Amino acid sequence: MTKEVAIITGASRGIGRAIAVKLARNNYEVVIFGRDIPKLEEASELLNKYETGALYFDGDVSDIDFVERSVNKVIGKFGRIDHLINNAGYAVFEKFVDSDLDQFKRQIDTNIYGVYNFAKAVVHKMIQQNSGSIINISSLAGKNGFVQGTMYAATKHAVQGFTKSLMLELREHNIRVAAVCPGSVATEMIIDSPMQPSNVDKILRAEDVADVVHSMINLPVRACVSEVEIRPTNPK
């Protein structure tokens, strides 16, 4: 039986890596994207222990030419793409009065253009297959504002609107589109940042988000969970 093929962006560490490991353990072919080559190589070695033909690509998710070339290589190798997990993200937590446009643009490049570019690159193949899943890792910041979050929350609100609209466009092709909105997760994004909670031991782990993603794409094709919020049970 042919394994299902999953592309995961931002997979050299954190949530993306946890999702890649979860899927590899469950017999998916896993393709990972990131910018940290040593970390990508390390992740690839780990994934290959689960007998997956793990491929990795290093580059900028906001570069549409890089994204399209890479996705075409994936299609050339496997002949299909079953799941896209848009996880790559970048955050600068700063009060608006102290922020600058370059900080905002960098978050837009990764958090919005990256999502658009990969969805655009896979969607024609998924329509041709009449199947597929696109899961965008958003955030509770895509639904709520917070102090020092003007830039980051703006990008994640955009991801929410993009996801909801794309779901309505693609469902007729049996393509499921969904957003996962985590609260605080113990990753490099918030550890040692202004958003680090007082009790790190009580917030989510990357593996918790990975479990949610796996359960969503493992549902029968007739069922689409279009949005999931996941937060620490008792963060205090």
N, C-alpha and C positions, 0 to 999 in steps of 0.2 A: 504494500500500500504506500502510495506517494505521501511523503510528509508535507504538511502545510508549511508555507514559507512566511516568515515574519521579519519585517524590517523594524528596527528600533533605533531611534536617534538619541543622541546624548547618552550613549550606553557604556561609556568608559568607566563610569562610577555612579554611585547613588541609585536613584530610582530606576534609571535606564538599565544599569547593569543587573539589578535585582530582577527586573522583568525578563531580561535576556536569559538569566540562569533559570528562572521559573519555567520559561517556555522550552529551553533546551532539555531540562529534566523531564518534560512532558512530551518529548518526541517531535518537536518542531525543528525545522531548519531555520537557523537564526542568522540574520545579517545585521551587523551593528555599525553605527556611525558615531564619530566623535572627532575631537581635535587633539587630544593628548595621545600621541602614538604609543609611548611606552605603556600607558594604561589600557589602550585598545589591544595591544599585543598580549598583555597579561589577561585581559578578559577573554580574548579569543582562545588562549591556551586552556583556560578554565572551561569554556563552553565545549571545546573539543573532547573533553573527558566524558561528555554525555553523548558521544557519537553523533554529533551534529556537524554538518559541513560548514562551520561558521566562517563567514566572510566578514572582513572589516574594511571600512573606508574612512580615511581621515580627510577632513575638509570642512568648509564653512557651509552650514545649512542655508545661509542666505544667498549663496551663489547658485543661481538656477542652472547654469551650465554644468557645474560639478554635480548637482543633484540629478539632473537628467541623464548624464553620462553614467553615473554610478547605478542608478535604477535600471537603466538599459542593460548593464552588465549582469545585474541580478536576474533579470528576465532571461537573458541569454543563457545563463547557467542553469536556472531551475525551470524556466518556461512559464512561471506564474508568480503572483504575489497574492497571498491570502490575507495578510494582516499588516497594517502600518500602525506603529505606535509612535506618535509624534511627542517625544519626551524632552528633546533638547530645550533648555531654558537658561536664561540669564537674568540676574536680579541685581539692582543697585537700590539699597534702602537709604533714602536721603530725604530730609525735609525739602519741600518744594523750593523754598527761598534759597537753599544752598545747592540745588541741583543745576545741571547744565545740559544743553541740548545733545551733546555727544553721548552722555550717559543714557539719555532717552532713546536716541537713535540706535545705540547698540542693543538695547533691550527689544526694540521694535524689530531689528534685523533678525534676531534669534527667535523671539517668542511669537512673532506674527509672520514675517516673511518665510521663516523656516517651515512653519506649519503649512503655509500656502504652497511652497515649492514642492514639498514631498507629496502632498495631496494631489497636486497637479500632475506630478510625474507618474503616480500609480493609477490614477482614476480611469484612464482609458483602458488599461489592461484589466482592471476589475470589471468595468462595464462589459468588455469583451467576454470575460469569464462568467458574467452574470452572478458574481459573488465577491465577497471581501468584507473586511472590517477596517475602519479607520478610527483609532482611539487617540484623542488629543488629551495629553496630560495638562490640564488647566490648573486651577487652584481655587480655594475658597476666596482668594483675592480677586477672582473673576466675577464674584457675586457681591463682594463687600469691599468698602474702602477701609483704609487704616492709616494711622499716622506714619509718615515716611514711606508711604506706598503709592504716591500719585502716579509715578512712572510705571512701576511694575503692575499695579492693579489695572491701569489703563490698557496695557498689552493683554492681560488675561481676560478683561472684559471683551476685548476684540476677539479673542479665541472662542469665547462663549457664543458670540453672535455668529461667527464663522461656522462653528460646529452645528449649531441648531439649524442654520439655513442649508448647509451641505447635507445634513441628514434628510431633510425634506426633498432635496433634489435627487438623491441617490437611492432612496429606499425602493423605488420602482425597479431597480436593477439588482435587488437582493443584497445591496451593500449597506452594512450597518455603520453608522457614524455616531460617535459618542464622546462625551467629555468626562474625565475623571477629575474631581475637584478635591484634592487633599488639603487638610489643615497642616499643622506643623509636623514636618518630617525631619528626623535626625540625619540630615545630609550636610555636605559642605556649604550648601547655599545659605543655611541659617546658623550653623554652628560658628561661633566667634563673629557673628554679625549683630547689628542692633536688634534683630528679631529673635535672637536666641532666648528661649524661655528659661525660667529660673530652674525648672526641673526637667532636664533633657531626658532622663530615664523614663518619663511618663508620656512622652509624645510618640507619634507613629514611627515605625521603621520602614525603610524602603521596601522590605519584603511584604509588608501589609498592603502596600499599593500594588505590588506585583501580583499578589493573590487576587485582588479585585479585578485587575486587567485580565488575568487568565480565566477567571470565572465568566467574565463578559463575553470573551471571544469563544468560549467553550459551550455557550448556550446553543440550543437548536437554531438553525438559520431563521426560522419563523419568528424568533424572539429577539428584540432589540432593546437593550437597556440604554437609553439615550443620554442619561446623566447619572453620575454617582457622586455623592458627597461622602467623604471619609474623614473623620476627625478623631483626636484622642478622646477616649472615654472620659477620663478624669485627669486633665493636665496639671492640676494643682497639687 
